[in-house]
Amino acid sequence: MTSKGRLARLHYLPGSFRVLSHGDHVLCAVTRQPIPLADLKYWSVERQEAYASAEASLRAEGK
């Protein structure tokens, strides 16, 4: 079974994340842009959301 092209489900932790369902990407909560897991750098532990960029993270914070 391959995870290529599949959406992953993650549990976001401070400084890391745990894979709940294997895949190769997640979606940005703000832009809905796919984010390859290897490129995932921004997320919210509190909201359990991933972000494609620092700007998207700030938009989610309402700033």
C-alpha positions in Angstrom: 0.0 0.0 0.0 1.4 3.4 -1.0 0.8 6.7 0.6 1.8 8.7 -2.5 -1.0 11.2 -3.3 -2.9 10.4 -0.1 -3.8 12.9 2.6 -2.2 12.2 5.9 -3.8 12.7 9.3 -1.5 14.1 11.9 -1.6 14.9 15.6 0.4 18.1 16.0 2.6 18.3 19.1 5.0 21.1 20.2 8.0 20.8 17.8 6.8 17.6 16.1 3.8 15.6 14.9 2.6 12.1 15.1 1.2 10.3 12.0 -2.3 9.0 12.7 -3.1 8.0 9.1 -0.3 7.6 6.5 -0.1 9.9 3.5 2.4 12.2 1.8 0.7 15.5 2.5 -1.7 17.6 4.6 -3.8 20.6 3.6 -3.1 24.2 4.7 -6.0 25.2 7.0 -6.0 28.7 5.5 -5.2 28.3 1.8 -6.2 24.6 1.3 -2.8 24.2 -0.5 -1.3 20.7 -0.2 1.8 20.6 2.0 4.2 17.7 1.5 5.1 16.2 5.0 8.8 16.8 4.3 8.1 20.5 3.9 5.7 20.9 6.9 7.1 23.6 9.2 4.1 25.5 10.6 1.2 24.2 12.6 -1.0 25.0 15.6 -1.0 22.5 18.5 -4.0 24.3 20.0 -6.1 24.2 16.8 -4.5 21.0 15.3 -4.1 22.8 12.0 -1.2 22.9 9.4 -0.2 26.0 7.5 1.7 26.4 4.3 3.6 29.4 5.4 4.3 31.8 8.3 1.9 34.2 6.6 -0.9 31.6 6.6 -0.2 30.9 10.3 -0.5 34.6 11.1 -3.8 34.8 9.1 -5.2 31.9 11.1 -4.2 33.8 14.3 -6.3 36.7 13.0 -3.3 39.1 12.8 
